């Protein structure tokens, strides 16, 4: 159950704080708000929320810097609020460690759906089908229990969403996934977000695990459809 989980909402617009607080509390969440980056960090340290909704345009500390600091302290899920819709800006936000983003103006219903989906994913589902997967003669090793990935013998840090995406693809080599399939698997059937989120996560994941992200070995694009995992299983 995700009801009762603690949500910290960070935004400098009082109207947004009021609306988001009211909607999330109606959904059964406990909510604290912060109107600035500095107050967000203080509240986070004191309250230990289960998820942070973070505006990028803050009056004192940029939301990106707040995200970096939160990620240094914790792997708490972070959902960014932004008025920026460019692909590069979305990728940049995800690269900082955010799990998802919502563009302004936004629907409180959609925001709550994304919060529920992220929290369900964070608390985990069924036990892993495979504890350890190896591909490309050990070039890529995925430990699903420790949630660790090594690439050519070196550990690689993945965000929660990147790890979930990689495991989903790697467990089904050769299967073609549409963006809608991946959204439903990763975020739940009640997710109504932009499919570009998947593309952004794929781009960042390739940059971390592929020897040449422009000519990937593991995460392959199926033009007009979606993605598939092309790695060949091999001993680690």
N, C-alpha and C positions, 0 to 999 in steps of 0.2 A: 504493500500500500504506500502511496506517495502522500496521502493526506496527512497533515500535521507536520510535514517537513518545513524547515525554516528557509525562507527566501529573503535575501537582502536585495532591495531595489535601490539603485543608485541613479539619480537624475536630478538636474537642477531646476526642472520645471515642476512646481508644486501641483499643477493640475494633473500631470502625468503620474506623479507619485500617488495622488489621491485615487485616481482611477484604477491604477494597477493594484494598489493595496486593497481596495474594495473588492475588485474582481477575484484576486487570489484568495483573500480571506473567505469569500463566498464559496470558493472551491475547496476550502478546508485547509489551506496553508496558513502557517504562522508567518507574519510579514514584519520586517523592520525596513525603514527607509533612511536614505542618506542623501543630502542635497549637494555633496561635494566629494571629491576624491579623498581628501584628508579625513573627512568624517566617515567615509566608507571603510577606510583601512582601520580606523579606531573601532567601528562597530563590528567589523569582521573579526578582529582579534578578540573582542569581548564576547560576541554572540555565537561565533562558529556556525554560520549558516550552512545549509546543505546545497544551496545553489545561489549564484549571484547574477542578477540582471543588471547590466552595466551600460550606462550611456557613455558614448565616446566624447561628447562635447560637454566638458565639465569646466567650472569657472576657475579652479585652482590647479589641479593636476589633470593632465590629459588622460582620458579613459584608457588609452593604450598603455600608459605608464602604470596606471592602477592595475590593469590586467597583468602586466609583467610582474608587479610586486605580489599580487595574489598567487600567481603561478609559482613564484619562488617559494612561497610559504606553504602551498597546498595544491592538491589536484582537484579542488572543488570545481564542479561544473560551472562554466561561465557562459551566459547568453548575452551577447552584445546588442545594444540598441543603437541604431545609426541611421542618419539621413543620407548616408553615402550608398550608392547602388552600383558603383563601378566594380568590375570583376577583380581588378588589381587590389582595390581597397578591401574588398571582401576577403580575398586571399591573405592580405596582410593581417587582418584581424584574426583570422583562423590560425595564422602562423604564430601569433603571440600566445596561443594556447586556448583560445575561445572554443567552445564546443558547438556553438551555433550563433546565428545572428538574426535579428528582426529589423526590417527597415521601417522608418517613420514616414508617414503616419501608419499606425498598425491597429489591428483588431485585438482587443483584450482577450477575446475568445481564442484567437490563434496563438497569442502569447501564452495563455494558460495551457493550451494543448502541447505546445513545445516544451514548456516546463515539465509537464507530466511525463512526456516521452523521454526527455533527458534524464529525469530522476529514475524512471523505470530502468533505463539502460545502465545507469550508474550503480543501482543496487543489484544488478545482475539477474540472470534468468537461470535456465537449466545448467547443470554441470557441463563442462566442456566435453565435446565428443572425442577430441584428441588433445592430449596434454602438450605434445611437442610436434611441430611440423617442420620439415626441412625441404628446401627446393634448390635446384641448380647446383647439385653436388655440395650442398652446405653453404652456398653463397648467401642464402636467406634462411634464417632459422627463427621460428615463431614459437615461443613458450606461452601457451594460453593460460597456464596456471599462475605463473609469475607475471604474466603480461609483459614479457620482455621480448625484444627483437634484436637480433644481431645481423649485420650485413657485412659479408666478407670478414667475419671474425670480430667486428667492432660493434659495440652496443649502440643502438639508435633510439633516441627518445621520441616517442609518439604521443600525441594527445589521446585522450580517451576515445574520441570519435575516430581518429585515424586507426587506432588499434582495432576497434570494433569493425571498421570497414575492411581492413586487411584480413582479419580472421574470417569474416563472412565470405570474402572472395576466395581465400586460400583453401577453405574447407570444401570448395566445389570447383576444382580446376576444370576449365573448359566450359563451364556453364555461363551462358550469356545472361547478364542482369540488366534490365532496363533501369533508368534512374528511379522510376516509380517503385520498382521492386526493392531497390536499395533503401529508398526512403521508408517504405513500409517495414522493412526488416530492422533498420537501425533506429527509427524514430517512432514507429507505431502507426497503425492505420488511421489514427486521428490527426496525423500531421498534414498540414495543408500548405507547406512552405514552398519556396522557389527551388526548382530542380538545380539551379546554378550552384546551390550549396554543395551538392554531390560533386560537381565538376571541380569546385574549389578544393575540396578535400582530396580528390584524386590527384590534382596537380601538386599539392603539398606532399602527399604520400609518395608520389613518384620521385620528387626531389630528394626524399630521404632514403629510399631503398633501391632506386635504379642506378646502375652505373652511368647510363645516359638517359635522362628523363625524356629526351626527345625521340629516343628509339627504345622504348621500354621492353624489358624481358618478361616482367611479371604481370603488371597491370596493363592490359591491352584494351584499346578502344575498338568497339564494334560499331562502325560508322552507321548512323541512322538508327541505332538501337540503344547502345549503352556500353557496358564494360564486361570483361571476363578476365579470369586469372589464367595466365599462360605458363606459369612455372612448372618445371618438371620435378616431381618428387625425387629426393636423393638423400643419401646418408649425411648426417650432420657430424 
